[in-house]
Amino acid sequence: MLQSVHRKRCRKSLRPKESSSYRQPKPPSVNSDAFLSALEDQGFYIAADLIDPATITEAVTEVGRLHELYNELETQDPESVKAHFAIEPFAETDRQADGMPVLRKIENVHIYSDFFERLPRTPALVDLASAFVGPDILLFRNTLMLKPGNHGSAHGLHQDSSYWHMEPATQITVSIALTDATIENGCFQVIPGSHKSELQDWGVIHRADNTLTDRNDVDLSALIQVPLGAGSAIFFDSKLVHGSGANTTPNPRNTALYAYFPPNVRYCPPGEYGSHEKTCRVIRGCGGQSEVVFTSQ
């Protein structure tokens, strides 16, 4: 229930200018029972061709624009760059041959892009998330995860909820392939059923090599690759053990990642973070509010 959220306020969110060319993807035909059964049993669900090709084409164009925006903001607003854009840490250069930055990710991408502000509100996504989360849905994360061609490094095995500090861990994440995600360019890797285990400390997950974990108690023989065509997506429980390999191809592997969760949770970051707030945007329900503010416990 909403009453369990510690403090709420409604204020106008920072929105970029509306994009008249945005195309609403048509919701695919997905059996919610099969969706929930897969999440309960395996911890993930593959939604093939979830986003239509025209929208994916626009997404690719928008990713290119955001790379150009980085070059502008680097001198005009360096604090914004530092807060939301991350350069690939293990690349030998921070620029590609065309002068564009070698970006690893863009956090809170909705600040800079109306297109990526609206995409996580797509009914095809929200309807599936609602089957897991319930009718009131908040957005914990709106991120572009990028693996530049020949530069994108591996992402070690981990569980999202080990870092997100929400209790109970009831988040569901969707990663949408904006380009084809292959074994060679660093597609998702998951351990089916691992969401049923306890949360663990995963140590270093930004990897300069292809070593997926330093832990010696992980059964890597159970690991599977999850290649996706552009427009397809993987939904997964926030406790699922997952990672991704390095991009060894000349082509980028780009994904849009959204984490949805219900409002009846507690925000419990470690004590060293001190007392602070976290504002999350409402995607559906919550009595028409635009945001919910959590105070750390």
PAZAPA-4460 file (N, C-alpha, C; in steps of 0.05 Angstrom, whole numbers, plus 32768, in hexadecimal, padded with zeros to 4 digits):
% residues 297
    n_x    n_y    n_z   ca_x   ca_y   ca_z    c_x    c_y    c_z   seq   type   mol
   8011   7FE8   8000   8000   8000   8000   8012   8019   8000     1      M     A
   8007   802F   7FF5   8016   8047   7FF4   801D   8052   800F     2      L     A
   800C   804C   8023   8011   8057   803E   802B   804F   804A     3      Q     A
   8037   8039   8040   8051   8030   804B   8068   8040   8041     4      S     A
   8065   8051   802D   807A   8062   8023   807D   8079   8037     5      V     A
   8096   807F   803D   809B   8091   8054   8094   80AE   804F     6      H     A
   8098   80B8   8036   8090   80D3   8031   808B   80D5   8013     7      R     A
   8077   80E4   800C   8070   80E7   7FF0   806D   8105   7FE9     8      K     A
   8073   810B   7FD1   806D   8126   7FC7   8068   8124   7FA9     9      R     A
   8059   8136   7F9F   8053   8137   7F83   805E   8151   7F78    10      C     A
   8070   8150   7F65   807B   8168   7F59   807F   8162   7F3C    11      R     A
   8080   8177   7F2C   8084   8174   7F10   80A0   816A   7F0B    12      K     A
   80A3   8154   7EFC   80BD   8148   7EF6   80C9   8158   7EE0    13      S     A
   80E4   8157   7EDF   80F3   8163   7EC9   80EE   8153   7EB0    14      L     A
   80E3   815F   7E9C   80DC   8151   7E84   80E8   815F   7E6C    15      R     A
   80F6   8150   7E5A   80FF   815D   7E41   80E7   8162   7E30    16      P     A
   80EB   8171   7E1B   80D6   8178   7E08   80CA   815F   7DFC    17      K     A
   80AF   815E   7DF8   80A2   8147   7DEC   80AD   8142   7DD0    18      E     A
   80AE   8128   7DC9   80B7   8120   7DAF   809E   8117   7D9F    19      S     A
   8098   8125   7D89   8080   811F   7D7A   8083   8105   7D6A    20      S     A
   809D   80FD   7D66   80A1   80E5   7D55   80A1   80CB   7D65    21      S     A
   809D   80CC   7D7F   809D   80B4   7D8F   8087   80A1   7D86    22      Y     A
   808D   8088   7D82   8079   8074   7D7A   8074   8061   7D91    23      R     A
   805C   805E   7D99   8055   804C   7DAF   8056   8030   7DA5    24      Q     A
   8067   801F   7DB1   8068   8003   7DA8   804D   7FF5   7DAE    25      P     A
   8046   7FE2   7D9C   802E   7FD2   7DA1   8033   7FBD   7DB5    26      K     A
   8022   7FBA   7DCA   8027   7FA5   7DDE   8027   7F8A   7DD1    27      P     A
   803B   7F79   7DD7   803B   7F5E   7DCD   8027   7F4D   7DDC    28      P     A
   8020   7F36   7DD1   800F   7F23   7DDE   801F   7F11   7DF1    29      S     A
   801E   7F17   7E0B   802D   7F08   7E1E   801A   7EFD   7E33    30      V     A
   801C   7EE4   7E39   800C   7ED7   7E4E   8018   7EDE   7E69    31      N     A
   8009   7EED   7E79   8014   7EF5   7E93   801A   7EDE   7EA5    32      S     A
   800A   7EC8   7EA3   8010   7EB1   7EB4   802A   7EA4   7EAC    33      D     A
   8030   7EA2   7E92   804A   7E98   7E89   8061   7EAA   7E92    34      A     A
   805C   7EC4   7E91   8070   7ED8   7E99   8077   7ED4   7EB6    35      F     A
   8062   7ED3   7EC7   8067   7ED0   7EE4   8073   7EB5   7EEB    36      L     A
   806A   7EA0   7EDD   8075   7E86   7EE2   8093   7E85   7EDC    37      S     A
   809B   7E91   7EC6   80B7   7E92   7EBE   80C8   7EA2   7ED3    38      A     A
   80BD   7EB8   7EDC   80CB   7EC8   7EF0   80CE   7EB9   7F0A    39      L     A
   80B9   7EAB   7F12   80BA   7E9C   7F2B   80CD   7E84   7F29    40      E     A
   80CD   7E76   7F13   80DD   7E5E   7F10   80FA   7E65   7F08    41      D     A
   80FE   7E75   7EF4   8118   7E7A   7EE9   8124   7E95   7EF1    42      Q     A
   8113   7EA8   7EF8   811C   7EC2   7F00   811E   7ED6   7EE9    43      G     A
   8117   7ECD   7ED1   8117   7EE0   7EBA   8103   7ED7   7EA5    44      F     A
   80FD   7EE9   7E93   80EB   7EE4   7E7D   80F4   7EF3   7E64    45      Y     A
   80F5   7EE5   7E4D   80FD   7EF2   7E34   80E3   7EFA   7E25    46      I     A
   80E1   7F14   7E1F   80CB   7F1E   7E0F   80D6   7F25   7DF3    47      A     A
   80D1   7F14   7DE0   80DC   7F18   7DC5   80CC   7F2E   7DB6    48      A     A
   80DB   7F3F   7DA8   80CE   7F54   7D97   80BB   7F65   7DA7    49      D     A
   80C2   7F6C   7DBF   80B1   7F7C   7DD0   80AC   7F98   7DC5    50      L     A
   80C1   7FA4   7DBB   80C0   7FC0   7DB0   80C3   7FBF   7D92    51      I     A
   80B2   7FCE   7D84   80B0   7FCD   7D67   80C9   7FD9   7D5A    52      D     A
   80CF   7FD1   7D41   80E8   7FDA   7D34   80EA   7FF8   7D30    53      P     A
   80D3   8006   7D2B   80D4   8023   7D28   80DD   8031   7D41    54      A     A
   80D4   8027   7D58   80DC   8033   7D72   80F9   802D   7D77    55      T     A
   8102   8015   7D71   811F   800F   7D75   8130   8020   7D63    56      I     A
   8128   8025   7D4B   8137   8037   7D39   8139   8053   7D46    57      T     A
   8123   805D   7D51   8124   8077   7D5E   8136   8077   7D77    58      E     A
   8135   8060   7D85   8146   805E   7D9D   8163   805F   7D96    59      A     A
   816B   8051   7D80   8187   8052   7D78   8190   806E   7D70    60      V     A
   817E   807D   7D62   8184   8098   7D5B   8188   80A9   7D74    61      T     A
   8176   80A5   7D88   8177   80B4   7DA1   8191   80AE   7DB1    62      E     A
   819A   8095   7DB1   81B3   808F   7DBE   81CA   809E   7DB1    63      V     A
   81CA   80A0   7D97   81DE   80AF   7D89   81DD   80CD   7D91    64      G     A
   81C5   80D8   7D93   81C3   80F4   7D9C   81CE   80F8   7DB8    65      R     A
   81C9   80E5   7DC9   81D3   80E8   7DE5   81F1   80E6   7DE6    66      L     A
   81FE   80D7   7DD4   821B   80D8   7DD3   8225   80F4   7DCA    67      H     A
   8217   8100   7DB7   821E   811B   7DAF   8219   812F   7DC6    68      E     A
   8204   812B   7DD5   81FE   813C   7DEB   8214   813B   7E00    69      L     A
   821F   8123   7E04   8236   8121   7E17   824C   8134   7E10    70      Y     A
   8253   8135   7DF6   8268   8147   7DEE   8262   8164   7DF4    71      N     A
   8249   816C   7DF2   8241   8187   7DF9   8242   818C   7E17    72      E     A
   8237   8179   7E26   8235   817D   7E43   8250   817B   7E51    73      L     A
   8263   816E   7E44   827E   816A   7E50   828A   8185   7E57    74      E     A
   8285   8199   7E47   8290   81B4   7E4D   827B   81C6   7E59    75      T     A
   8261   81C3   7E51   824C   81D5   7E5A   8242   81CE   7E76    76      Q     A
   8241   81B4   7E7D   8235   81AC   7E96   8244   8193   7EA0    77      D     A
   825D   8196   7EA8   826D   817E   7EB0   8262   8170   7EC8    78      P     A
   8253   817D   7EDA   8248   8170   7EF1   8232   815C   7EE8    79      E     A
   8222   8164   7ED4   820E   8152   7ECA   821B   8139   7EBD    80      S     A
   8230   813D   7EAF   823E   8127   7EA2   8249   8114   7EB8    81      V     A
   8254   811F   7ECD   8260   810F   7EE2   824A   80FF   7EF0    82      K     A
   8232   810B   7EF3   821D   80FE   7F03   820E   80E8   7EF3    83      A     A
   820D   80EA   7ED9   81FB   80D9   7ECA   8207   80C9   7EB3    84      H     A
   821E   80D2   7EA9   822B   80C4   7E93   8244   80B5   7E9D    85      F     A
   8249   809D   7E94   8260   808E   7E9C   8270   8084   7E83    86      A     A
   828A   808B   7E82   829B   8082   7E6D   82A3   8065   7E72    87      I     A
   82A6   8055   7E5D   82B0   803A   7E60   82CB   803B   7E6F    88      E     A
   82CD   802E   7E87   82E5   8032   7E97   82FE   8024   7E8D    89      P     A
   82FB   8010   7E7C   8313   8000   7E74   831B   8004   7E57    90      F     A
   830E   8018   7E4A   8315   801E   7E2E   8330   802D   7E2E    91      A     A
   833F   8028   7E19   8359   8036   7E16   8355   8053   7E0F    92      E     A
   833E   805B   7E06   8338   8076   7DFF   831C   807D   7E07    93      T     A
   8316   8097   7E0C   82FB   809F   7E13   82EC   80A9   7DFB    94      D     A
   82F7   80A7   7DE4   82EA   80B0   7DCB   82EB   809A   7DB6    95      R     A
   82D5   8096   7DA7   82D5   8084   7D91   82E1   8092   7D78    96      Q     A
   82E4   8084   7D63   82F1   808F   7D4B   82E1   80A6   7D40    97      A     A
   82C7   80A7   7D44   82B6   80BD   7D3A   82B5   80D4   7D4D    98      D     A
   82C4   80D3   7D63   82C4   80E9   7D77   82AF   80E6   7D8C    99      G     A
   829E   80D2   7D8A   8289   80CE   7D9E   8295   80C1   7DB7   100      M     A
   828A   80C7   7DCF   8295   80BB   7DE8   8291   809D   7DE9   101      P     A
   82A3   8090   7DF7   82A1   8073   7DFC   8291   806F   7E16   102      V     A
   8276   8071   7E14   8265   8071   7E2B   825E   8054   7E34   103      L     A
   825E   8050   7E4E   8256   8037   7E59   8238   8037   7E61   104      R     A
   822F   804E   7E6B   8213   8050   7E73   820B   806D   7E76   105      K     A
   81F1   8072   7E76   81E5   808C   7E7C   81CF   8086   7E90   106      I     A
   81D3   8091   7EA8   81BE   808E   7EBD   81AA   80A5   7EBC   107      E     A
   8192   80A0   7EC5   817D   80B4   7EC5   817A   80C1   7EAA   108      N     A
   8179   80B1   7E96   817A   80BB   7E7A   8161   80CB   7E74   109      V     A
   814C   80C8   7E83   8133   80D8   7E7E   8138   80F6   7E81   110      H     A
   814D   80FE   7E90   8154   811A   7E93   815B   8127   7E78   111      I     A
   8167   8117   7E67   8172   8121   7E4E   8162   8119   7E35   112      Y     A
   814E   8107   7E38   8141   80FC   7E21   8123   80F7   7E26   113      S     A
   8112   8105   7E18   80F6   8100   7E1A   80EF   80E3   7E11   114      D     A
   80FD   80DA   7DFC   80F8   80BF   7DF2   80FC   80AA   7E08   115      F     A
   8113   80AC   7E16   8119   8098   7E2A   810B   809E   7E45   116      F     A
   80FE   80B5   7E47   80EC   80BA   7E5D   80D2   80AA   7E59   117      E     A
   80C9   80A9   7E40   80B0   809D   7E3A   80B1   807F   7E35   118      R     A
   80C8   8075   7E2C   80C9   8058   7E26   80C2   8046   7E3D   119      L     A
   80CB   804B   7E56   80C4   8039   7E6C   80A6   803A   7E73   120      P     A
   8097   804D   7E68   807B   804F   7E6D   806A   8040   7E58   121      R     A
   8078   8033   7E45   806A   8025   7E2F   8059   800F   7E3B   122      T     A
   803F   800D   7E33   802D   7FF9   7E3F   8038   7FDC   7E3D   123      P     A
   8046   7FD6   7E27   8051   7FBB   7E24   8064   7FB4   7E3A   124      A     A
   8073   7FC8   7E44   8085   7FC4   7E5B   8076   7FC4   7E75   125      L     A
   8066   7FD8   7E79   8059   7FDD   7E93   8045   7FC7   7E99   126      V     A
   8037   7FBD   7E85   8024   7FA8   7E8B   8031   7F8F   7E95   127      D     A
   8048   7F88   7E8A   8057   7F71   7E94   8062   7F76   7EAF   128      L     A
   806E   7F8E   7EB3   8078   7F94   7ECE   8063   7F94   7EE3   129      A     A
   804B   7F9D   7EDC   8034   7F9E   7EEE   802C   7F82   7EF7   130      S     A
   802F   7F6E   7EE6   8028   7F53   7EED   803A   7F49   7F04   131      A     A
   8052   7F54   7F06   8065   7F4C   7F1B   8064   7F5F   7F33   132      F     A
   8062   7F79   7F2D   8065   7F8D   7F42   804A   7F94   7F4F   133      V     A
   8035   7F94   7F3F   801B   7F9D   7F48   8012   7FB6   7F3A   134      G     A
   7FFB   7FC2   7F41   7FF0   7FD8   7F32   7FFE   7FF3   7F36   135      P     A
   800C   7FF6   7F4D   801B   800F   7F52   8038   800A   7F4C   136      D     A
   8043   8019   7F38   805E   8013   7F2E   806F   802C   7F2F   137      I     A
   8086   8029   7F3B   809B   803E   7F3B   80B2   8036   7F2A   138      L     A
   80C2   804A   7F21   80D9   8044   7F11   80F2   804A   7F22   139      L     A
   8102   8035   7F27   811A   8038   7F37   8131   8041   7F26   140      F     A
   8132   8038   7F0D   8149   803E   7EFD   8141   8041   7EE0   141      R     A
   814D   8056   7ED3   8149   805B   7EB6   8165   805F   7EAA   142      N     A
   8170   804B   7E9E   818D   804B   7E97   8191   8040   7E7B   143      T     A
   81A4   804B   7E6D   81AE   803F   7E55   81C8   8031   7E5C   144      L     A
   81C9   8016   7E57   81E1   8007   7E5B   81EE   8002   7E40   145      M     A
   8206   800B   7E3D   8213   800C   7E23   822D   7FFC   7E22   146      L     A
   8231   7FED   7E0D   824B   7FE0   7E09   8255   7FE8   7DED   147      K     A
   8267   7FFC   7DED   8271   8006   7DD3   8280   7FF0   7DC4   148      P     A
   827F   7FF1   7DAA   828D   7FDE   7D9A   82AB   7FDD   7DA0   149      G     A
   82B6   7FC6   7DA5   82D2   7FC1   7DAA   82DB   7FCD   7DC5   150      N     A
   82C9   7FD9   7DD4   82D1   7FE5   7DEE   82C1   7FDC   7E06   151      H     A
   82A8   7FD3   7E01   8296   7FCC   7E17   82A0   7FB5   7E28   152      G     A
   82A4   7FBA   7E41   82AF   7FA6   7E53   829A   7F94   7E5F   153      S     A
   82A3   7F7F   7E6C   8290   7F6B   7E78   8284   7F77   7E92   154      A     A
   826D   7F6D   7E99   8260   7F75   7EB1   825D   7F5C   7EC2   155      H     A
   826B   7F5B   7ED9   826C   7F43   7EE9   8251   7F3B   7EF4   156      G     A
   824F   7F22   7EFD   8237   7F17   7F08   822F   7F27   7F21   157      L     A
   8215   7F2B   7F25   820C   7F3A   7F3C   81ED   7F36   7F3E   158      H     A
   81E2   7F40   7F54   81C6   7F41   7F58   81BF   7F5F   7F5D   159      Q     A
   81AC   7F6A   7F4E   81A6   7F86   7F50   819E   7F8E   7F6C   160      D     A
   818F   7F7E   7F7A   8185   7F85   7F94   819B   7F86   7FA9   161      S     A
   81B3   7F7C   7FA3   81C9   7F7F   7FB5   81D3   7F9C   7FB7   162      S     A
   81CA   7FAC   7FA3   81D4   7FC8   7FA2   81BE   7FDC   7FA4   163      Y     A
   81A5   7FD4   7FA2   818F   7FE7   7FA0   8182   7FED   7FBB   164      W     A
   8186   7FDD   7FCF   817E   7FE4   7FEB   8160   7FE9   7FEF   165      H     A
   8150   7FDB   7FE0   8133   7FDC   7FE4   812A   7FC2   7FF1   166      M     A
   811A   7FC4   8006   8110   7FAC   8014   80F1   7FAD   8016   167      E     A
   80E4   7F98   800E   80EF   7F7F   8002   80F8   7F84   7FE6   168      P     A
   8108   7F71   7FDC   8114   7F73   7FC1   80FF   7F6A   7FAC   169      A     A
   80ED   7F7C   7FA5   80D7   7F74   7F93   80D9   7F83   7F78   170      T     A
   80F1   7F8B   7F71   80F4   7F99   7F57   80F5   7F85   7F40   171      Q     A
   80EC   7F8E   7F29   80F0   7F7F   7F10   80FE   7F92   7EFC   172      I     A
   8112   7F87   7EEF   8121   7F97   7EDC   811B   7F8D   7EC0   173      T     A
   811A   7F9F   7EAD   8118   7F97   7E90   812F   7FA5   7E82   174      V     A
   813D   7F95   7E72   8152   7F9F   7E61   814A   7F9A   7E44   175      S     A
   8147   7FB1   7E35   813D   7FB0   7E19   8155   7FB2   7E07   176      I     A
   8158   7F9F   7DF5   816E   7FA1   7DE1   8168   7FB6   7DCC   177      A     A
   8178   7FCB   7DCB   8175   7FE0   7DB7   8185   7FD9   7D9E   178      L     A
   8199   7FC7   7DA1   81A7   7FBB   7D8B   81A7   7F9D   7D90   179      T     A
   81AE   7F8E   7D7C   81B0   7F71   7D81   81C4   7F6B   7D97   180      D     A
   81BD   7F5B   7DAA   81CF   7F53   7DC0   81D7   7F36   7DBB   181      A     A
   81F1   7F32   7DB5   81FB   7F18   7DAE   820F   7F0F   7DC3   182      T     A
   8217   7EF6   7DC1   822C   7EEC   7DD3   8246   7EFB   7DCF   183      I     A
   824C   7F02   7DB6   8265   7F0F   7DAF   8265   7F2C   7DB9   184      E     A
   824E   7F3A   7DBA   824F   7F56   7DC2   8245   7F5A   7DDF   185      N     A
   8242   7F45   7DEE   823E   7F48   7E0B   8221   7F47   7E13   186      G     A
   8212   7F33   7E0A   81F6   7F31   7E12   81F4   7F29   7E30   187      C     A
   81DC   7F2A   7E3A   81D7   7F21   7E56   81DF   7F05   7E5A   188      F     A
   81E9   7EFF   7E72   81EE   7EE4   7E7C   81E0   7EE1   7E97   189      Q     A
   81D1   7ECC   7E9B   81C2   7EC8   7EB3   81C5   7EAC   7EBE   190      V     A
   81C1   7EA9   7ED8   81C0   7E8E   7EE4   81A2   7E89   7EEB   191      I     A
   8194   7E79   7EDC   8178   7E73   7EE1   8173   7E69   7EFD   192      P     A
   815F   7E74   7F0A   8157   7E6B   7F25   8167   7E77   7F3B   193      G     A
   817B   7E87   7F35   818D   7E92   7F4A   817F   7EA8   7F5A   194      S     A
   8168   7EB2   7F51   8159   7EC6   7F60   814E   7EBA   7F7A   195      H     A
   814E   7EA0   7F7D   8144   7E93   7F95   8158   7E92   7FAB   196      K     A
   8171   7E99   7FA5   8186   7E99   7FB9   8187   7EB4   7FC8   197      S     A
   8197   7EB5   7FDD   819A   7ECD   7FED   81AA   7EE2   7FDE   198      E     A
   81A7   7EFB   7FE5   81B8   7F10   7FDA   81D4   7F0D   7FE3   199      L     A
   81E7   7F12   7FD1   8204   7F0E   7FD7   8213   7F27   7FD1   200      Q     A
   822C   7F28   7FDC   823F   7F3D   7FD5   824F   7F34   7FBD   201      D     A
   824E   7F44   7FA7   825A   7F3B   7F8E   8274   7F49   7F88   202      W     A
   827D   7F5A   7F99   8297   7F66   7F95   8298   7F77   7F7C   203      G     A
   82AF   7F76   7F6D   82B3   7F86   7F55   82A3   7F7A   7F3E   204      V     A
   8291   7F8B   7F32   8282   7F81   7F1C   8289   7F8F   7F02   205      I     A
   8298   7FA5   7F03   82A2   7FB2   7EEB   82BD   7FA4   7EE5   206      H     A
   82BD   7F94   7ECF   82D3   7F82   7ECA   82E4   7F8B   7EB2   207      R     A
   82FE   7F8C   7EB7   8311   7F91   7EA1   8316   7F78   7E90   208      A     A
   830F   7F61   7E9B   8312   7F48   7E8D   82F7   7F3B   7E8A   209      D     A
   82F6   7F22   7E81   82DD   7F14   7E7E   82D6   7F03   7E95   210      N     A
   82E4   7F06   7EAC   82DE   7EF7   7EC4   82C3   7F01   7ECF   211      T     A
   82B0   7EEF   7ED1   8295   7EF8   7ED9   8292   7EFC   7EF7   212      L     A
   82A2   7EEE   7F07   82A1   7EF1   7F24   82BA   7EE7   7F31   213      T     A
   82C0   7EF3   7F49   82D6   7EEA   7F59   82CD   7ED5   7F6E   214      D     A
   82B3   7ED1   7F70   82A9   7EBE   7F83   82AF   7EA2   7F7A   215      R     A
   82B4   7E90   7F8D   82BA   7E74   7F86   82A2   7E62   7F8C   216      N     A
   828C   7E6D   7F94   8274   7E5D   7F9B   825E   7E60   7F87   217      D     A
   8264   7E6A   7F6F   8250   7E6E   7F5A   8253   7E58   7F45   218      V     A
   823D   7E4A   7F40   823D   7E35   7F2C   823B   7E41   7F10   219      D     A
   8252   7E46   7F03   8251   7E53   7EE9   8248   7E40   7ED3   220      L     A
   8247   7E26   7ED9   823C   7E13   7EC5   821E   7E17   7EC0   221      S     A
   8211   7E25   7ED3   81F4   7E2A   7ED0   81EF   7E44   7EC0   222      A     A
   8204   7E53   7EBB   8201   7E6C   7EAD   81F8   7E68   7E90   223      L     A
   81E5   7E79   7E87   81DD   7E77   7E6B   81DF   7E93   7E5E   224      I     A
   81E4   7E94   7E44   81E5   7EAC   7E35   81C8   7EB3   7E2C   225      Q     A
   81C2   7ECD   7E2A   81A7   7ED5   7E22   81A9   7EEA   7E0B   226      V     A
   81AF   7EE0   7DF3   81AF   7EF3   7DDC   8193   7EFD   7DD6   227      P     A
   8191   7F16   7DCE   8178   7F22   7DC7   817A   7F32   7DAD   228      L     A
   8165   7F30   7D9D   8163   7F41   7D86   815A   7F5D   7D8E   229      G     A
   8161   7F71   7D7E   8159   7F8C   7D84   813A   7F8E   7D87   230      A     A
   8131   7F9A   7D9C   8114   7F9B   7DA2   810A   7F86   7DB5   231      G     A
   811A   7F71   7DBA   8113   7F5D   7DCE   811D   7F66   7DE9   232      S     A
   8113   7F59   7DFE   811A   7F61   7E19   811C   7F49   7E2C   233      A     A
   812B   7F4D   7E41   812B   7F3A   7E57   8121   7F48   7E70   234      I     A
   810C   7F3C   7E7C   8103   7F45   7E97   810F   7F32   7EAB   235      F     A
   8118   7F3D   7EC2   8124   7F2B   7ED6   8120   7F36   7EF2   236      F     A
   811E   7F23   7F04   811C   7F28   7F21   8135   7F36   7F2A   237      D     A
   8133   7F4A   7F3C   814A   7F59   7F44   815E   7F48   7F55   238      S     A
   8156   7F30   7F5C   8168   7F1E   7F6B   8177   7F0A   7F59   239      K     A
   8170   7F0B   7F3F   817D   7EF8   7F2C   819A   7EFE   7F28   240      L     A
   81AB   7EEA   7F29   81C8   7EEE   7F24   81CC   7EF0   7F06   241      V     A
   81D8   7F06   7EFD   81DB   7F0C   7EE1   81F4   7F1D   7EDC   242      H     A
   81FC   7F1E   7EC3   8213   7F2F   7EBB   8213   7F30   7E9D   243      G     A
   8229   7F39   7E91   822C   7F39   7E74   8249   7F39   7E6D   244      S     A
   824F   7F2F   7E55   826A   7F2D   7E4B   8274   7F47   7E3E   245      G     A
   828D   7F47   7E35   8298   7F5E   7E27   828F   7F5F   7E0B   246      A     A
   8290   7F77   7DFF   8289   7F7A   7DE3   82A3   7F77   7DD2   247      N     A
   82A5   7F62   7DC4   82BD   7F5D   7DB4   82B8   7F62   7D96   248      T     A
   82A2   7F6F   7D90   829B   7F75   7D74   829E   7F93   7D6F   249      T     A
   829E   7F9C   7D56   829F   7FB9   7D51   8285   7FC8   7D54   250      P     A
   8270   7FB9   7D5A   8255   7FC5   7D5C   824C   7FC9   7D79   251      N     A
   823D   7FDE   7D7F   8234   7FE2   7D9B   821F   7FCE   7DA3   252      P     A
   821E   7FC9   7DBD   8208   7FB9   7DC9   81FB   7FCC   7DDD   253      R     A
   81E4   7FD7   7DD6   81D7   7FEB   7DE7   81BC   7FE1   7DF1   254      N     A
   81B6   7FE6   7E0A   819D   7FDE   7E16   8191   7FF5   7E27   255      T     A
   8177   7FF5   7E29   8168   8007   7E3B   815F   7FF6   7E52   256      A     A
   8166   7FFF   7E6B   8160   7FEF   7E83   814E   7FFE   7E95   257      L     A
   8138   7FF2   7E9D   8125   7FFE   7EB0   811F   7FEA   7EC7   258      Y     A
   811E   7FF5   7EDF   8118   7FE5   7EF6   80FE   7FF0   7F03   259      A     A
   80EA   7FDF   7F04   80D0   7FE6   7F0F   80CD   7FD9   7F2B   260      Y     A
   80BE   7FE7   7F3C   80B9   7FDC   7F57   80A0   7FE8   7F63   261      F     A
   8094   7FDC   7F78   807C   7FE6   7F84   8084   7FFA   7F9A   262      P     A
   8071   800B   7FA3   8077   801F   7FB7   8078   8015   7FD4   263      P     A
   806F   7FFC   7FD9   806E   7FF2   7FF5   8088   7FE5   7FFC   264      N     A
   809E   7FF4   7FFA   80B9   7FEA   8001   80C6   7FFF   8014   265      V     A
   80DC   7FF6   8020   80EC   8008   8030   8107   800D   8023   266      R     A
   8111   8025   8025   812B   802D   8019   813F   802B   8030   267      Y     A
   8151   8017   802D   8164   8010   8043   8181   800F   803A   268      C     A
   818C   8026   8032   81A8   8026   802A   81BA   8022   8043   269      P     A
   81D3   8019   803F   81E5   8016   8056   81E9   8030   8066   270      P     A
   81F0   802D   807F   81F2   8043   8091   8205   8059   8088   271      G     A
   821A   8051   807A   822E   8065   8072   8223   8079   805D   272      E     A
   820C   8072   8051   8200   8085   803F   81F3   809D   804D   273      Y     A
   81ED   8099   8067   81DF   80AE   8076   81C2   80AF   806F   274      G     A
   81B4   80C2   807B   8197   80C5   8076   8193   80D6   805C   275      S     A
   8185   80CB   804A   817F   80DA   8031   8166   80D0   8024   276      H     A
   815E   80DD   800F   8145   80D6   8001   814B   80CB   7FE5   277      E     A
   8138   80BB   7FDB   8139   80B2   7FBF   811E   80B7   7FB3   278      K     A
   811E   80C6   7F9D   8105   80CC   7F8F   8102   80B9   7F77   279      T     A
   80EB   80AC   7F75   80E6   809A   7F5F   80CC   80A3   7F50   280      C     A
   80CD   80A2   7F36   80B6   80AB   7F26   80A1   8095   7F25   281      R     A
   8088   809D   7F25   8072   808B   7F22   806D   8084   7F05   282      V     A
   806B   806B   7EFF   8065   8062   7EE4   8047   805C   7EE0   283      I     A
   803B   8051   7EF5   801E   804B   7EF4   8013   804A   7F10   284      R     A
   7FFA   8053   7F13   7FEC   8052   7F2D   7FF6   8067   7F41   285      G     A
   7FF8   805F   7F5A   8000   8070   7F70   7FEF   8089   7F73   286      C     A
   7FD5   8086   7F6D   7FC3   809C   7F71   7FC8   80B4   7F60   287      G     A
   7FD5   80B1   7F4A   7FDA   80C8   7F38   7FF2   80D8   7F3F   288      G     A
   8002   80D0   7F53   801A   80DF   7F59   802E   80DD   7F43   289      Q     A
   8040   80F0   7F41   8055   80EE   7F2D   806F   80E2   7F38   290      S     A
   8072   80E5   7F53   808B   80DB   7F60   8084   80D1   7F7C   291      E     A
   8095   80BF   7F85   8094   80B6   7FA1   80B0   80BA   7FAD   292      V     A
   80B2   80C6   7FC4   80CC   80CB   7FD1   80CF   80B8   7FE8   293      V     A
   80E5   80A9   7FE8   80EC   8097   7FFE   8102   80A4   800F   294      F     A
   80FE   80A2   8029   8113   80AB   803C   8121   8092   8047   295      T     A
   813B   8093   8047   814B   807C   804F   8146   8075   806C   296      S     A
   8148   805B   8072   8143   8051   808E   815D   8045   8099   297      Q     A
***
